[in-house]
Amino acid sequence: MPKIKTHKATAKRFKVTGTGKIKQRKGGQDHFNSKESGKTTRQKRRDKDVYKGLVKTVKKLTPYS
């Protein structure tokens, strides 16, 4: 059986933790941040857990992570 190719865009956006959870960086951090409040900026620094509906898809696209 041939090897499965990893979807590179997905591999760059999602990381698997040691316990097997999938973490995702919050979006919208690049530019146009000056108009946002300090609270929003601080919240964007944290990674968030991927919601249950997306976990199966991410695992399928990144088989070797």
Secondary structure, 3 states (H helix, E strand, C coil): CCCCCCCHHHHHHEEECCCCCEEEECCCCCCCCCCCCHHHHHHHCCEEECCHHHHHHHHHHCCCC
